[in-house]
Amino acid sequence: MAKTGDTSGALTLLKSIPSATAQHPDTWYLKGIIELYGGDSARAKKFFMEGMRLDPDNNKCRLALNKSKSCERLK
């Protein structure tokens, strides 16, 4: 959904997932990806950092965080 530009729909779908997933780094990764596709790299960065706080070795969050930083530099 986010890739097609429907970031609002993607966020709504993600919010419908049980709150127990809030402690899972992949949930924060997905939230960050949605924000990144929506053009909000600053907010995406916060989500990726939260994912890394939960799992400091999470490579997906680390790579996405670097990507979001690159996006911010391009602005």
N, C-alpha and C positions, 0 to 999 in steps of 0.2 A: 504494500500500500504506500509506504513512504517513498519508494522509488518512483512511483507513478505520480507523486505530488500530493497525495492524500495524507499529509502528516497528521491532520486532525483526526481522521478516521483511524490511523495507525495508533495514535495515542489513546483513543477511546477503546480500541481493542485491547491494547496492553493494560489499560486500567481495569479491564474486566477480569484479568487474571487474578486469582486469589492473592491476598496480601502476604501470604506465607512466602511468596517468591521475592519479596522485598529484600530478603537477606541473601539472595542469590546474585552473584556478580553479572550473570548474563542478562538479568532483568535490567540492570543499570546500563549495560552495553547496548541493549536494544533501545532503551530510552534515548541514549546518546546518539545512536545512529539516526533515529527519527528526527531529532533536533538538528543534526548535521544536514540531513536531506532537506529540512525545512529552512536552512540558512542561518540557524542560530548556533554558531560554533562556540560561543562563550558558554551557553547553557549546556551544550553537548559535552564540553570539557568538564563541567561540574559532574555530570552523570558518569563519565568515564573515570574520573577521580574517585567517585564513590564506589564504583565497581572495584577499583584497585585497592581501596581501603579495606573492602571486605575480603579481597584475595590479592595480595601484593604481587603474586606471580601470574596473574591473569594476563596472558599475552594479547588476547583480543582487545581488552580495554587499553592496554599500553600502546598498541599500534594505532588504535582509533584516536587516542589522546594525542599522539604525535600528528596524526592527520588533521585533527581539529585545530591544533596550534598552527599548522601550516596554512590552513584556511584563514585564520585570523591575521596572519602576516600578509596575506594577499589582499586584504581589505584596505 
